[in-house]
Each structure stands twice: as structure tokens, then as C-alpha cells.
Amino acid sequence: MVTVSTYQTMSEAAGKLAEGSMYMAGGTIVMRRVNFGDQSFHNIVRVQQPERGITVDAQGIKIGAGTTMAEILAHRDLDFLHPVARQIGGPAIRNMATIGGNLFARNPNGDMAAALLALNAQVVMADGHASPIETFLLDRGHARGLVASLIVPRVSHGAFKYVKISRVKPRGVAIMTISVLLGGSDPRVVFGNMGPTPLRAKPAERALAGGVNPSAIEAACAVCTQGLSPAEDALASAWYRTEVAPVHLRRLLTNGGLR
Ligand SMILES: Cc1cc2nc3c(=O)[nH]c(=O)nc-3n(C[C@H](O)[C@H](O)[C@H](O)COP(=O)(O)OP(=O)(O)OC[C@H]3O[C@@H](n4cnc5c(N)ncnc54)[C@H](O)[C@@H]3O)c2cc1C
């Protein structure tokens, strides 16, 4: 039997999470686990007023963890994230799926988490502690407490590029995603589904650090899979992913990923 405990605020709920409890946001993953008879938890923790909504200030854009993909799509200042949110599930999923829940989604999901890693977002917990998303993702299996919000730095127009490669259009899960942030002295290149968590392709980032030109793009593509450990699943083998990753990165860097 699964019981449900509802609390007023995230910080109240965070204090009540115990062994055998599972926090539920949009529930698109948690409810599937309940329906499949997952016995690893017996109590679902819910919050009446989850951190939700989007605020923009000089620091960046603060997105409450309970904000859905549909809400991201409706917000003008988050237009750079629209290509990511638009390709997550169908309309019903996007109405429920939250940005906070996406941080915990395992392969082949977690498309938004990969994009946020490229954007160098900060993850703010309900107790106020903040950390870069890169450390958060590496440690997420042991994450304690609840995520309250994400702070995403502002992005200049055209600096963020994203492509999701899937076999089934428009709603298939990803064989891989590639998220790239250009325009500064520290370019970021992130692959989703090319490791246990979204991973930065640091050799490719170094190749692009001097600017994006044809020879830098070739150099980045030649080294882009170094240090990654691609997923091996029913969608594609690790070999296939390694072979096609440079092809998709080249397309993304040269013509925005159009195929
Ligand atoms: C049909 C279908 C299609 C999908 N397609 C995609 C897709 O294309 N791309 C993709 O990336 N995902 C996809 N998903 C997976 C999922 O919908 C998303 O990853 C979604 O963002 C998860 O958010 P949620 O709020 O529903 O998470 P929930 O199911 O509520 O929670 C998921 C996990 O995150 C934890 N969690 C949630 N919020 C917090 C928080 N604030 N603090 C701490 N822990 C938290 C929960 O405890 C749980 O372990 C799909 C799912 C379905 C069912």
C-alpha cells in the first residue's frame, strides 16, 4: 500500500522526507513507478505550494522547481529553452512534467537537465544551499532534501544551440541530445544520453575556446566523444552513438542542427 502525505511548503516537506518516502512533483515518472508496482517506497510526499513560476532579474532567471514544461514554453524570456521543452513528451506530459523532476530523470530522459548543464545553471535547495548543476548532477543519487529552484544565467540571442536526436518524431525519446553555449570565453558542450548523467565534452569545449570557425569545429568534432560513456539500450548501441555524435555536433555548430 502507498500512502500520501501532503505538506504546505517545500521546506516543511523536505524535513519530513524519510527512508521509504518519495517526493512527487508532476508525477510523470513517480506515478509510472507506482503503476508498475515499485516497492522501493511506500509513502508519497506532496506539497500544496511548490516553488513555481519564473522571475527575471539582473542575476539571471529564477525558475521554481515546480514549473512545468508548458509554463516554460509560455514564457517569453525563456525562448532559448523552448526547443528543449517543446520536445519533451506530448502536450499532456508537458502540462505535468516539472523542471525539478527532470533533474532526476534517468536515461533516456533528462533532456532539460542536459540543457541546464550547458547553461551553467545553479541548483537551489529548499534549505537555501546552492550548487552548480554540474556537481549536483554527479551527486544526485545521494541528493538530500528538495530542489526549490534553478537560477539560469541570461543568454545572448543565438548563443545557445540544442538538438535532440530521436528515431520517432515528434515525441520519441532521445538517442542523444546536444546542448551548446557559445559566445563567451568558456564555451560549453553537453551531451545527454552519452553517460550515466548529462556530461560536458570538455575536449570539444577546449577546441572551441578560441572561437567558432571551420577548423575549430573539425577539431571539436574529432575529440567530442573522449571521456564519454554512451548508453547502450534498445534505441541504439554505444558504438552507434559514438559514431554519430560528431556528425550531429558538426551540424549543430554549422547550421543549427538542421538535417
Ligand atoms: C510518455 C512520457 C514521455 C516522456 N518524454 C520525455 C522526454 O522526451 N524528455 C525527458 O527529458 N523526459 C521525458 N519524460 C520523463 C518526465 O516526464 C520528465 O523527465 C519530467 O520532467 C519529470 O518531472 P516530474 O515533475 O513529472 O517528476 P516526478 O515524477 O514528480 O518526479 C521524478 C523524480 O524527481 C524527484 N523530484 C521531483 N521534483 C523534485 C524536487 N523539487 N526536489 C527533489 N526531487 C524531486 C522525485 O522524487 C522523483 O524521484 C517522459 C515521461 C513520460 C511518461
The ligand as an ORCA input file, in Angstrom:
! r2SCAN-3c Opt
* xyz 0 1
  C       5.166      9.453    -22.007
  C       6.357     10.149    -21.398
  C       7.242     10.825    -22.229
  C       8.346     11.465    -21.692
  N       9.191     12.119    -22.535
  C      10.289     12.748    -22.034
  C      11.200     13.415    -22.906
  O      11.023     13.474    -24.129
  N      12.276     14.012    -22.342
  C      12.531     14.000    -20.998
  O      13.521     14.575    -20.554
  N      11.684     13.369    -20.165
  C      10.577     12.735    -20.630
  N       9.735     12.077    -19.792
  C      10.089     11.958    -18.368
  C       9.436     13.032    -17.465
  O       8.169     13.402    -17.942
  C      10.282     14.308    -17.325
  O      11.612     13.969    -17.083
  C       9.749     15.249    -16.232
  O      10.437     16.469    -16.296
  C       9.807     14.687    -14.825
  O       9.217     15.645    -13.955
  P       8.022     15.318    -12.945
  O       7.679     16.583    -12.255
  O       6.905     14.620    -13.613
  O       8.767     14.293    -11.958
  P       8.152     13.329    -10.853
  O       7.640     12.094    -11.495
  O       7.219     14.051     -9.947
  O       9.477     13.012    -10.028
  C      10.577     12.369    -10.669
  C      11.726     12.218     -9.643
  O      12.247     13.503     -9.316
  C      12.165     13.728     -7.912
  N      11.802     15.156     -7.750
  C      10.869     15.849     -8.453
  N      10.881     17.144     -8.089
  C      11.833     17.262     -7.135
  C      12.311     18.352     -6.350
  N      11.819     19.581     -6.482
  N      13.292     18.106     -5.462
  C      13.830     16.861     -5.317
  N      13.401     15.787     -6.018
  C      12.429     15.993     -6.920
  C      11.075     12.803     -7.424
  O      11.236     12.471     -6.060
  C      11.287     11.594     -8.325
  O      12.351     10.814     -7.849
  C       8.588     11.423    -20.290
  C       7.688     10.753    -19.454
  C       6.600     10.116    -19.988
  C       5.647      9.400    -19.059
*
